[in-house]
């Protein structure tokens, strides 16, 4: 199931040329994933995950830039769960501009880690069910 949120490009997101500064896109991806998790879990997503007894560090982040974004542009960012494994969960994040063109496409993979051992652990059942729901 896909979830969509909007984001307005702020002046501070841009480089001196007026185009989104590349590292800012990673923040857009993470913010959208956090909103998706909040939507799926029914409460602040990261707090809910921590309350499940795991830490969710990122294992991988990949971003493909497809069209420039500039100050005051409004983008629609869609998020969906891409893959669940025993110990990890991945998201596909896609942003479209006002012309309905893709601005960027990204994947983010997070791992369920034990706070004590700092080693991967199986995904909590509640998280698995929330991310599997269509």
ChimeraX commands (.cxc) that place a marker at each C-alpha (Angstrom):
marker #1 position 0.00,0.00,0.00 radius 0.5
marker #1 position 1.32,3.41,-0.94 radius 0.5
marker #1 position 1.21,6.48,1.28 radius 0.5
marker #1 position 1.68,10.02,-0.06 radius 0.5
marker #1 position 2.76,13.19,1.68 radius 0.5
marker #1 position 3.57,16.67,0.36 radius 0.5
marker #1 position 6.70,18.68,0.93 radius 0.5
marker #1 position 7.43,22.28,0.00 radius 0.5
marker #1 position 11.02,22.98,-0.93 radius 0.5
marker #1 position 12.37,25.61,1.46 radius 0.5
marker #1 position 14.99,28.26,0.75 radius 0.5
marker #1 position 17.34,26.50,3.19 radius 0.5
marker #1 position 17.03,23.23,1.21 radius 0.5
marker #1 position 18.69,24.84,-1.80 radius 0.5
marker #1 position 22.27,25.46,-2.88 radius 0.5
marker #1 position 23.46,28.86,-4.22 radius 0.5
marker #1 position 22.10,27.95,-7.68 radius 0.5
marker #1 position 18.59,27.63,-6.20 radius 0.5
marker #1 position 18.36,23.86,-6.69 radius 0.5
marker #1 position 17.86,21.40,-3.82 radius 0.5
marker #1 position 21.21,20.65,-2.20 radius 0.5
marker #1 position 21.84,16.94,-2.78 radius 0.5
marker #1 position 22.19,15.84,0.88 radius 0.5
marker #1 position 18.80,17.40,1.70 radius 0.5
marker #1 position 17.07,14.73,-0.36 radius 0.5
marker #1 position 18.14,12.12,2.17 radius 0.5
marker #1 position 16.21,14.11,4.79 radius 0.5
marker #1 position 13.15,14.19,2.52 radius 0.5
marker #1 position 13.33,10.39,2.20 radius 0.5
marker #1 position 13.71,9.79,5.93 radius 0.5
marker #1 position 10.97,12.30,6.84 radius 0.5
marker #1 position 8.54,10.64,4.39 radius 0.5
marker #1 position 9.36,7.16,5.72 radius 0.5
marker #1 position 8.78,8.37,9.29 radius 0.5
marker #1 position 5.37,9.76,8.24 radius 0.5
marker #1 position 4.56,6.45,6.53 radius 0.5
marker #1 position 5.49,4.51,9.68 radius 0.5
marker #1 position 3.33,6.83,11.77 radius 0.5
marker #1 position 0.44,6.22,9.38 radius 0.5
marker #1 position 0.91,2.44,9.44 radius 0.5
marker #1 position 1.45,2.15,13.21 radius 0.5
marker #1 position -1.20,4.67,14.28 radius 0.5
marker #1 position 1.17,6.70,16.47 radius 0.5
marker #1 position 4.58,8.37,16.07 radius 0.5
marker #1 position 6.36,5.68,14.03 radius 0.5
marker #1 position 9.87,5.78,15.40 radius 0.5
marker #1 position 8.60,5.91,19.01 radius 0.5
marker #1 position 6.40,2.89,18.28 radius 0.5
marker #1 position 9.33,0.96,16.82 radius 0.5
marker #1 position 11.50,1.79,19.84 radius 0.5
marker #1 position 8.64,0.66,22.11 radius 0.5
marker #1 position 8.75,-2.71,20.28 radius 0.5
marker #1 position 12.21,-3.19,21.77 radius 0.5
marker #1 position 14.32,-2.67,18.66 radius 0.5
marker #1 position 16.52,0.00,17.15 radius 0.5
marker #1 position 16.01,0.68,13.40 radius 0.5
marker #1 position 19.33,1.94,11.94 radius 0.5
marker #1 position 19.62,2.42,8.20 radius 0.5
marker #1 position 21.64,-0.21,6.38 radius 0.5
marker #1 position 21.34,1.26,2.89 radius 0.5
marker #1 position 20.10,4.41,1.18 radius 0.5
marker #1 position 20.08,4.83,-2.57 radius 0.5
marker #1 position 18.81,7.92,-4.39 radius 0.5
marker #1 position 18.32,8.44,-8.11 radius 0.5
marker #1 position 17.93,12.10,-9.13 radius 0.5
marker #1 position 15.50,12.51,-12.03 radius 0.5
marker #1 position 14.47,16.21,-12.20 radius 0.5
marker #1 position 15.63,19.34,-10.38 radius 0.5
marker #1 position 13.66,20.78,-7.48 radius 0.5
marker #1 position 13.78,24.47,-6.59 radius 0.5
marker #1 position 12.68,26.81,-3.83 radius 0.5
marker #1 position 8.87,26.87,-3.33 radius 0.5
marker #1 position 8.28,23.77,-5.48 radius 0.5
marker #1 position 5.77,21.39,-3.92 radius 0.5
marker #1 position 6.48,17.71,-4.37 radius 0.5
marker #1 position 4.34,14.67,-3.66 radius 0.5
marker #1 position 6.36,11.93,-1.99 radius 0.5
marker #1 position 4.94,8.42,-2.04 radius 0.5
marker #1 position 6.23,5.65,0.20 radius 0.5
marker #1 position 5.54,1.95,0.17 radius 0.5
marker #1 position 7.10,-1.06,1.79 radius 0.5
marker #1 position 9.31,-2.68,-0.80 radius 0.5
marker #1 position 10.61,-5.77,1.02 radius 0.5
marker #1 position 10.54,-7.49,4.39 radius 0.5
marker #1 position 13.18,-10.00,5.40 radius 0.5
marker #1 position 13.69,-11.76,8.70 radius 0.5
marker #1 position 15.59,-8.81,10.18 radius 0.5
marker #1 position 15.14,-5.88,7.78 radius 0.5
marker #1 position 12.52,-3.73,6.10 radius 0.5
marker #1 position 12.91,-1.66,2.92 radius 0.5
marker #1 position 10.95,1.21,1.43 radius 0.5
marker #1 position 10.52,2.60,-2.07 radius 0.5
marker #1 position 10.20,6.39,-1.97 radius 0.5
marker #1 position 9.25,8.34,-5.10 radius 0.5
marker #1 position 8.76,12.10,-5.47 radius 0.5
marker #1 position 6.80,13.79,-8.25 radius 0.5
marker #1 position 6.79,17.49,-9.12 radius 0.5
marker #1 position 3.87,19.72,-10.18 radius 0.5
marker #1 position 4.17,18.42,-13.78 radius 0.5
marker #1 position 3.76,14.85,-12.45 radius 0.5
marker #1 position 7.34,14.00,-13.42 radius 0.5
marker #1 position 9.54,12.00,-11.08 radius 0.5
marker #1 position 11.95,14.28,-9.19 radius 0.5
marker #1 position 13.73,11.44,-7.39 radius 0.5
marker #1 position 13.40,7.77,-6.57 radius 0.5
marker #1 position 14.99,6.24,-3.49 radius 0.5
marker #1 position 15.19,3.05,-1.50 radius 0.5
marker #1 position 15.86,2.92,2.23 radius 0.5
marker #1 position 16.60,-0.29,4.11 radius 0.5
marker #1 position 16.51,-0.46,7.90 radius 0.5
marker #1 position 17.51,-3.32,10.17 radius 0.5
marker #1 position 15.93,-4.47,13.44 radius 0.5
marker #1 position 18.73,-4.33,16.02 radius 0.5
marker #1 position 18.71,-5.41,19.67 radius 0.5
marker #1 position 19.47,-2.41,21.92 radius 0.5
marker #1 position 21.54,-4.67,24.18 radius 0.5
marker #1 position 23.62,-6.73,21.76 radius 0.5
marker #1 position 23.55,-4.29,18.79 radius 0.5
marker #1 position 23.00,-7.39,16.61 radius 0.5
marker #1 position 20.15,-8.01,14.13 radius 0.5
marker #1 position 17.00,-9.61,15.54 radius 0.5
marker #1 position 13.77,-10.78,13.89 radius 0.5
marker #1 position 11.25,-8.08,13.05 radius 0.5
marker #1 position 8.58,-7.73,15.74 radius 0.5
marker #1 position 5.32,-9.30,14.60 radius 0.5
marker #1 position 3.40,-6.02,14.98 radius 0.5
marker #1 position 5.84,-4.23,12.67 radius 0.5
marker #1 position 5.77,-7.08,10.15 radius 0.5
marker #1 position 1.96,-7.06,10.11 radius 0.5
marker #1 position 1.73,-3.26,9.78 radius 0.5
marker #1 position 4.17,-3.19,6.87 radius 0.5
marker #1 position 2.59,-6.22,5.17 radius 0.5
marker #1 position -0.96,-4.82,5.29 radius 0.5
marker #1 position -2.34,-3.69,1.95 radius 0.5
marker link #1:1,2 radius 0.2
marker link #1:2,3 radius 0.2
marker link #1:3,4 radius 0.2
marker link #1:4,5 radius 0.2
marker link #1:5,6 radius 0.2
marker link #1:6,7 radius 0.2
marker link #1:7,8 radius 0.2
marker link #1:8,9 radius 0.2
marker link #1:9,10 radius 0.2
marker link #1:10,11 radius 0.2
marker link #1:11,12 radius 0.2
marker link #1:12,13 radius 0.2
marker link #1:13,14 radius 0.2
marker link #1:14,15 radius 0.2
marker link #1:15,16 radius 0.2
marker link #1:16,17 radius 0.2
marker link #1:17,18 radius 0.2
marker link #1:18,19 radius 0.2
marker link #1:19,20 radius 0.2
marker link #1:20,21 radius 0.2
marker link #1:21,22 radius 0.2
marker link #1:22,23 radius 0.2
marker link #1:23,24 radius 0.2
marker link #1:24,25 radius 0.2
marker link #1:25,26 radius 0.2
marker link #1:26,27 radius 0.2
marker link #1:27,28 radius 0.2
marker link #1:28,29 radius 0.2
marker link #1:29,30 radius 0.2
marker link #1:30,31 radius 0.2
marker link #1:31,32 radius 0.2
marker link #1:32,33 radius 0.2
marker link #1:33,34 radius 0.2
marker link #1:34,35 radius 0.2
marker link #1:35,36 radius 0.2
marker link #1:36,37 radius 0.2
marker link #1:37,38 radius 0.2
marker link #1:38,39 radius 0.2
marker link #1:39,40 radius 0.2
marker link #1:40,41 radius 0.2
marker link #1:41,42 radius 0.2
marker link #1:42,43 radius 0.2
marker link #1:43,44 radius 0.2
marker link #1:44,45 radius 0.2
marker link #1:45,46 radius 0.2
marker link #1:46,47 radius 0.2
marker link #1:47,48 radius 0.2
marker link #1:48,49 radius 0.2
marker link #1:49,50 radius 0.2
marker link #1:50,51 radius 0.2
marker link #1:51,52 radius 0.2
marker link #1:52,53 radius 0.2
marker link #1:53,54 radius 0.2
marker link #1:54,55 radius 0.2
marker link #1:55,56 radius 0.2
marker link #1:56,57 radius 0.2
marker link #1:57,58 radius 0.2
marker link #1:58,59 radius 0.2
marker link #1:59,60 radius 0.2
marker link #1:60,61 radius 0.2
marker link #1:61,62 radius 0.2
marker link #1:62,63 radius 0.2
marker link #1:63,64 radius 0.2
marker link #1:64,65 radius 0.2
marker link #1:65,66 radius 0.2
marker link #1:66,67 radius 0.2
marker link #1:67,68 radius 0.2
marker link #1:68,69 radius 0.2
marker link #1:69,70 radius 0.2
marker link #1:70,71 radius 0.2
marker link #1:71,72 radius 0.2
marker link #1:72,73 radius 0.2
marker link #1:73,74 radius 0.2
marker link #1:74,75 radius 0.2
marker link #1:75,76 radius 0.2
marker link #1:76,77 radius 0.2
marker link #1:77,78 radius 0.2
marker link #1:78,79 radius 0.2
marker link #1:79,80 radius 0.2
marker link #1:80,81 radius 0.2
marker link #1:81,82 radius 0.2
marker link #1:82,83 radius 0.2
marker link #1:83,84 radius 0.2
marker link #1:84,85 radius 0.2
marker link #1:85,86 radius 0.2
marker link #1:86,87 radius 0.2
marker link #1:87,88 radius 0.2
marker link #1:88,89 radius 0.2
marker link #1:89,90 radius 0.2
marker link #1:90,91 radius 0.2
marker link #1:91,92 radius 0.2
marker link #1:92,93 radius 0.2
marker link #1:93,94 radius 0.2
marker link #1:94,95 radius 0.2
marker link #1:95,96 radius 0.2
marker link #1:96,97 radius 0.2
marker link #1:97,98 radius 0.2
marker link #1:98,99 radius 0.2
marker link #1:99,100 radius 0.2
marker link #1:100,101 radius 0.2
marker link #1:101,102 radius 0.2
marker link #1:102,103 radius 0.2
marker link #1:103,104 radius 0.2
marker link #1:104,105 radius 0.2
marker link #1:105,106 radius 0.2
marker link #1:106,107 radius 0.2
marker link #1:107,108 radius 0.2
marker link #1:108,109 radius 0.2
marker link #1:109,110 radius 0.2
marker link #1:110,111 radius 0.2
marker link #1:111,112 radius 0.2
marker link #1:112,113 radius 0.2
marker link #1:113,114 radius 0.2
marker link #1:114,115 radius 0.2
marker link #1:115,116 radius 0.2
marker link #1:116,117 radius 0.2
marker link #1:117,118 radius 0.2
marker link #1:118,119 radius 0.2
marker link #1:119,120 radius 0.2
marker link #1:120,121 radius 0.2
marker link #1:121,122 radius 0.2
marker link #1:122,123 radius 0.2
marker link #1:123,124 radius 0.2
marker link #1:124,125 radius 0.2
marker link #1:125,126 radius 0.2
marker link #1:126,127 radius 0.2
marker link #1:127,128 radius 0.2
marker link #1:128,129 radius 0.2
marker link #1:129,130 radius 0.2
marker link #1:130,131 radius 0.2
marker link #1:131,132 radius 0.2
marker link #1:132,133 radius 0.2
marker link #1:133,134 radius 0.2
view
